[in-house]
Each structure stands twice: as C-alpha cells, then as structure tokens.
Amino acid sequence: MNTGILILLIAFILFGVLAFRQLNALILAPIVTIFVLVCFGMPILGSLKWPTTAQWDFGTGLIGAFMPNASKYVTQYFLVFFVGALFGAVYQFTGAAKAIAKWMAGACRGHFVAGIIMTITGILTYGGISGFVVFFVIYPIALHVFREAGVTRRLIPGAISAGTWTWSMYGPGTPAIQNVIPVNELGTRPTAAFLPAVIITILSYLLIFGWLEYRTASFKRRGIPFEDDAIRIKLTEDELRSEEKDEDLPNVWLSFVPIILILFFFNAPLFNGRGLPVETAVFIGVAVATFLFWNRVKDGISGWIKVFNKGAADSGVAILNTAIVVGFGGVVQQTQGFKDLIAWLQTLQMDPLYFVFITVAIAAGACGSASGGLGVAFNALKETYRILGANFEHVHRIAAIASGTLDSLPHQGAQITLLGICKLNHKEGYWDIFITQIIIPIIAGIVFISLAQMGM
C-alpha cells in the first residue's frame, strides 16, 4: 500500500479510537493533526507544502493550514449554528418542542412507538431545532411511551437519532446544516434535485420505520421487556416516574407556527427567485417564537436572557467542535497521501456521483461528523467534482446523504452522547443506529444515484 495513504488510514483510525474514548474534539483534532505533521514531515516522505526547515515545526503546520481552515468554517457558518441554537433553546425552555412531541406520542396510543418517536424527532429537526436539544427533550417522552407499550428501551437511541440524523437532514428544503453547506459551496438551492430528493426522503422514512417496527416485533416475540436483566445500567425510580399528563404546555398548533415560517422563508422564491438565507429565516422563527411564548419563561426579560445565553453557549461549543475537525481536514488535504488517494479513486473510472458519495462518506467517517466531513470534502474536492462533470444539483443532494453515513460509526460524539443519555452502551443500543443511520442512508444514496442516472 502507498505509504502516504497508510499514514492517513492510521490517522483516521486514531481519530476514531480517541473519539470513541470520548476525548474532546478540541484536544483530539490537534493531537491527530500533529501526528500527521510528524509523519509527513519525515525526510522519507517530505510531502507537506511547508519549507523543509519547518517540517518539524508543529506551530508552522498548525498555523499554516489547521487554523485557517477552522477559522474559515467558523466565519462561514457561525451564524447558522448561532440562530439554530437560539431557536432550539427557545423551544426547549418554553415547552414548545415538548408540546409537539407529547401530542404526537399520544396519537400513537401505544402502537408504532419506535416509529412515532423517530417521526417526532425528524419533524422537530426538519423544522430547525438542534439535534442535541431534541435528544434531551424527547428522551423522557420516549422512555414513558416505550414503558407503557412494553417495548425494550434498547430501541430508544436508534429511534431518537434515526429521525434526527437521516431524512430530516438531507430532505429537500430542510434548514439543517448538511443542506445549507452545499447551498453555500455549490450555489444550489435548498430544494436541489427536488423530485429524486423527495423520493429518497420518503424511502428513507419508510425503511427506517419498517426496521424499527420489525425490531419491536422481534424483541416482543423473544419476550424481552422494557427493562431486561441484561442491560447493565438500571433506571432509577425518579427516571421511571410517569410524565405528567396535565403538564402546562403551549398550544401544539401554535408551536408549529415558527417551524412552518422557517421552512417557508427559507424555501419560498420570494426574494430574487430564492428564499431568505437560512440565518435570516431561522432568526424570524426565533423572533416569532419569543413573541408567541413570552409568558412561558419565568422572570420576564431576566428569564429570557438566561434562555438566550444557554443557546449562545451551545452554539459556541457546537461550531468549535466541528470547525476544529475541519481544521484537521485542511492539513490532511495538503498531504501527498491524500492526493494519492484521490488519484487512485479517479483511476477506478466510476460515475462522478459515486465518486462524490464515496469521498464525502470517507471524509465524514474520518471526522466523525457529517457537517465536518462536508466541509473537508468541499474544501478539497469541489473543483474535482466540477472537472468530472457532475451536476451540482445532484452533487448537493448526494453529498448531504453521504455525509450522514460513515459519520455514524461508533466513534461519533453525538451517538456516544445519546447512548449516555439513554444509559446504554454500544453493545446494547448501537445496532439499530448502525442499520438506520449507515445502511439505510447508503441504500438511499444508491437509489438517488440510480434516479439521477435515469435523468431525474
């Protein structure tokens, strides 16, 4: 194997192992970057762009490529993360997200509970609410409906994250960052490749719903209850206490209004034939939600300042964790090993869309982040995609789908966080995440490429 490619493979594995061990990305990315700088700074390789005298100077490498790429990502997408986190905080602390979730959970009447939870999380994230907010809001509701239906809680992580990180992030028109990055990088619209995008969004939803119901039936057939003896961490009485049925929450229909407004302003061709920038559309949603639910936060202005402070703090953590990963990608893309890898992939003479799918998926898997993988892939390969003759409408959608495949390998921070919230380990709760967020999106990507090849 090419030595440079082997070093990158080791670096990606190291990144994944350290992430799995829950090392913070702010520490992890620089450590693995230094590993890459050391390896490619060796005279036998000598394949970084810095001068020979600086090959062993970590500061030169970190300042010369790592930080510019990280800071560029922050410059481009800070406002997207910021307003999204504010919107999530408003919906979390006013109870608006919970109102929607409890209404939909109640509608299932104990049937299709895993599929309904997946549907709820998908609708909330499709409406612009942060995935991490959804985790914390939905978990206690999911716990209650799963217990009432006698369905094992092993399925809860898969049900929650399947709606959060699949069709709701690559469906047409979603304000999710995975749909926003291609808009900014390729000049496409949020509804790019609309017809095949609708088809694969519906297909993804149905396949995930079907899998979750198959697994529910399988667990029940084997007599596995909500809380079985094999689960290592047992829930406490406080955690098992039923949700209050008469809890004072906002009107559910009013709770949908800001979400609908965000989708409308982001997608409606009212301004020069295009929708508003996502930052503006989500800010409108924040403003409307604040007005509608003002009385839902105690202490008036002081209380709302705390809500907004929480949202602002969350946005800072989220974008730094992603940007620092993009910085690592900025160093990787300057190595000879990366160039050799791309050259080898090009010799396979595959369809340009398969090339896009594979390269974005690899980048997302290496980063453990869908948005980070998109940032790395477009930074390094956007011109290559153009040279290969790929239709950018199709590139937009296939990249969004591919970014949500290998990013969900066991080292992904979001999955580790969710399993922790659910008090489950990977052995107990990861299999359904693997099927719904790696295998099914790969199927969706293949179907999309087939539709694109048919001229859709």
N, C-alpha and C positions, 0 to 999 in steps of 0.2 A: 504493500500500500504506500502511496505517496506520503512522505514524512510529514509534510505540512498539514495534509488532511487528517493524518493520525493525531497530530497535536491538537487540532481543533476538536476532533472527536473526544479526546481525553478532557479537553477544557469543557465541552458541553456536558460530559458525564460528571465531571467535578462540580459544575454549576448545579446540576440536578441533584446530586447527592447532598451537597451543602444546603440547598433549598429544602430538601426533604428533612434534613436535620433542623430545620426552622431557623437557620441563620438569617438575620435581617438582610434584605437586599442591599441596603446602604453599605453594609460591610462585605457581603458576598460578591457583588459585581466588581468592586476594585480588586479584591483578592484574586479572582479568576482572571481579571484583566492583567494583573501583574504577572501571573503565571504565563499568559500568552506573550507578554512583552519579553519575559526572560527567555522563553523557548525560541521565539523568532528573532531575538537579539543575538543568539549564538552565532559565531562566525560560520558554522557549517550550514546555517540556514540564511542568515543575513537578508531577510525578506521584508522587513518593515521599511517604511519610507523615511524614517528619521536618519540623520547622518550617522556614520559608523561610530564616531566618538560619543554619540549619545545613546547608542543602542542599549546600554545597561543603565541608563538614567531613567528610572521609573517616572520621575517628575515630568520629563520631556514627553514620554509616551502618554501619561495620564492627561497632561495639559494640552498636548498636541492633537489628540483625537478623541479621547474619552470625554473630557468636559465639553468641547464644542458640540458634540452630538447630543449629549444630555441636555445642555442648555438650549439647544435649538428646539428640542422636543418640548421643553418647558415653555419656551416663547410661543410656540405654535398652539399648544393645547392646554395651557394653564386655565384659561377662561372657561373652556369646555368642562374640565374637571371641577372648577370652582362653582359655576352655576348649577351643575349637576348635583354636587354635594349639598349645596344650599337647598335645592328642591327636595332632595332626599331627607334632609334634616327637618324641613317643614312638615313633610308627610309623616315622618316618624313621630315627632313630638306633638302634633295636633291630633294624631289618631286617624288621619285620613287614609293612610295605607292599610291600617288595621280594619277600618270600616269596610273597605272593598274586599279584603281577604276574608273577613268573617261572614260577609254576605254571600260570597261565592262558596265558601266552605259549607255554610248552612244549606245551600241549594242542593248539595250532593246527597244529603240525607243518609250518610253512611255508605254510599256507593261510590266507586271510582275515586277513592280518596287520594291515592297517589297521583293519578292523572289530573285531578282537580287542583291539588297543590301545585303541580307543575304548571297548570294553566294560569293560576293566580300569579305566580312569580313571573311568568312570561309577560302577562298583561302589565304588571307594575313596571318591569324593566323596559318593555316596549314603550311605555309612557314616559320614560326618562328618569326613573328612580334608580339610584345606585344599587348595584347587586349586593353590596355589603349591608346596606340598610335593609334590603329585602330579607337577607339571612336572619337578622335579629328580630324583625317584625313578624316574619312568617313562622319561625321555629316553634314558638309556644302554641300557635294555632294548629300547626301540623301535628304537634305532639298530642293535642287534645283530640283531633278528628281521627288520627290513627289509633289512639287508645280506644275511642268509642266504637270504632269499626273492627277492632281486634286484629289490626294489621301490624306486623312487626315493624318496629322503629328502625330496623336496618335499612329500610327503603327511604327514610326521610331525607338523608343527604342527596341521594340521586334525584328525588322528586323536586326538591327545592332548587338545586343547581341546574337541573335539566332545562327548566324554564328560563333561568337567568342567563345562561351562557350558550344557548343554541339559537333557535329560530328567532328569539327576540332581539338578538344582536346582529343577525345577518339578513333579517327580513327587510323588504323594501320600505323605505321611509322612516325606519327607526332612528332616533337620535343617539343611539349607542355609539360610543367612541369608535368601535370597529366599523361602523358605517360612515362615520364622519372623516376618519383619516383618508380613505380613498377619495372622498369628495374633494378634500384639500389637495391631495397629492396628484390626482388624475384629472381634476376639473370636471368630474362627472356629477350627476345629481343623486340625491339620496335614494331615488327610486330607480336607479340604473338597472338595465336589463329587467324591466318590470315583470313581464309575463313569466319567464322562467324562474324569476326570484319568488313570485307568488306561489308557483307550483312547488318549488323545493321547500318553501316555508311551511306550506300545508303538509307536504310529505313528511318533513321532519317532525312536525307536531304529531301527526298520526302514528308514525313509527315509535316515537317516544311514549306516547300514550299507550299504545299497544304493548310495548315492552313492560311498562310499569304494571299494567293490568295482568299480563302473563306472570310476572314475578309475584304479584299479590296472590294470584290463584295458586301458584306453586308453593309459596310459603304456607298458605292455609291448608293445602292438600297434605302437606307434611306435618301439620299440627304445630307449626311454630307460632307462638303467640306474640303479642305486642312486646313483652319483656321476657326474653328467654334466658335460661341459666348460662348459656354460652357467652352472652355479652359481658365483657369484662367490667365496665363501669356501670353500676346500677344508679337509677334515678332516685332522688330524694322525694320525700312526701310533698315538700314545697313545690318541686318541679312537676309533680303529678297532679297538683291541685287543678280542678277544672276551671276553664275560662269563665269569667262572669258573664252570664247571658244578658244581664241588663246593664252592661257597661255603657257609660255615656260616650258615644262616638259621633262624629259628624254624619250628616245625611249621606248615604252611599252615592246617590246620584250627583250631589254637589261635589263629592270627592272625585268624580270622573271629569269634571269640567276643566280644571287646569291641565290634565293629561291630554284631553282632546284638543285644547287650544295649542299646546306644544306641537302635537302632531300636525295640526292644521297649518300653523305659521311656518313650520319647518319645511313643509312639503307643497303647500299651495302656491302655484305660479302667479303670485300677485305683484311681485316686485322684479321688474325686468325679466319676466318669464321664469323666475326662480323663487323658491321660498326664502324666508329670512335665514341668516346664519344661525346655526344651532345655538350659539351663545345667546343671541337675542331672543329666539323662540323660547328657550328654557327660562330665561330671565322673566319673560312675560308670564310664564307659568308660575314662577316664584312669587311675582307681584300679585297675581290674581289669587293664588292660594293663601298668601298672607292676609289679603283683604277678606276673603271668604271665611277663614278660620281664625281670625284675630282673637276672638274671645276664648278660643280653645287653649291658649297658653296663659298660665297664671302670671300675675305681676306686670301685665301690660308691656310697656316698652322694655323694661328690665328683663322680663322673661324672654322676649323675642331676641334681645341682644345675645342671650345665652344660646338660643337655638341657632342663630346665625354664626356665633363663634364656634359652635360644635361643627357646623357644616364647613366653615372655613378651615378648621384644623384638619378635618377628614380629607379635604381636597388636597391640602399640602402633603400629607402622608402618601396619598394615592398617587399623585403625579410624580413625586420624588422616587417612589419605589419603581415606577415604570420608566421614568427618564434615565435612571441610573443603569437600568438594563439596556436601554437603547445606547447609552454611552459605551457599554461593553461591546455591543454590536458594531459600533463605529470603529473600534480598534480591530475587531475580527475582520471586518470587510477590507482593511488595508493590508492584510497578510497575504503572502503568496499562496498559502494553503487554501484560503477562501477563493482566490482567483482560480486555482487548480480545480477546486470542487465545482465551481460554476462551469468551467470549461469542460469538465467531464460530463456534467449533466447535459450540456449542449450537444455533445457528441452522440447522445442517445437518440437525437432527432425525434423527440416526442412532440406532440401537439403543444403549441405555445401555452394553452390554458392548463395542461397537465404540468408544464414547467412552472407556471405561476403557482399552482396548487402545491406542488412538492416543495418549492423553495420557501414559500410563506409558512407552510406547515413545519418545516425543519427549523426555520427561524423562531417560530412561536414555541416549538418544543424546547429549543435551546434556551430561550429566555424564560420559559415557564409563564409566559404572558401573551395573550392574544394581541393586545394593543402594542406591547413592546415588540413582538415579532413582526407586526405590520410596519412599525417604524423602521426596524432594521432592514426588512426586505425592500421597502420602497426607497429607502436611502441608498441601498447598494445596487438595486436591480431595476429600478423604474425604466431607465433607458434601455436596458437589455430587453425588457418586456416590449418596449416600443419597436426596437430593431427586429424582434422576432415576428412582428406584425400582429400582435394580439389586440383584439378590440378592447378598448379601455372600459367600455360598459361591462363587458364580460370579466375583465380583469378585476374591476371594482368588486363585483359580487363574489367571484371565486376566491379572491384574496380574503374577503370578510369571512367566508365559510371556512377556508383553510386555516385561518388564524385561530379558529375555535376547535381544532382537532388535537394536535400533539401538545398544545399548551396545557391540556388537562391530564397529562401524565402525573404520576403520584407526587412529583416534587412541587406542583403548583401551589403557591401560597394560599390562594383562595380556597382550594379544596381542603388543605390542611386546616385552615381556619374554620371552615364549615364542619368538618368532622369533629373538631374540638368543641364547637358549639353544641353539636348533637351528642357529644360524649361517646363517640365511636372511634375505633381505629380503622386503618385501611383494610385490614382483613375482614372487618365486619360491615363496612359501608362503601368500599370503593368500587366493587364490581359493577354496580349499576351506574356509577359515574362513568366508568370506562366505556360501557356499552352506549349510553345515551349521549355522551359528550366527545367521544372519539370515533367509535364505529359508525354510529348513525350520521354524524356530520360528514364523514368520509363518503358514505353512501350518497348523501345529499349532493356532495361535490361532484361525484361521478355522474349522477343524474343530470346535474346542471350542465356539465361539460357536454354530455350527450345531446341535451336540448339545444345548446349553443351551436354544436356542430350541425344540427338539423336546420339552423337558420333562425332560431328564435331570438 
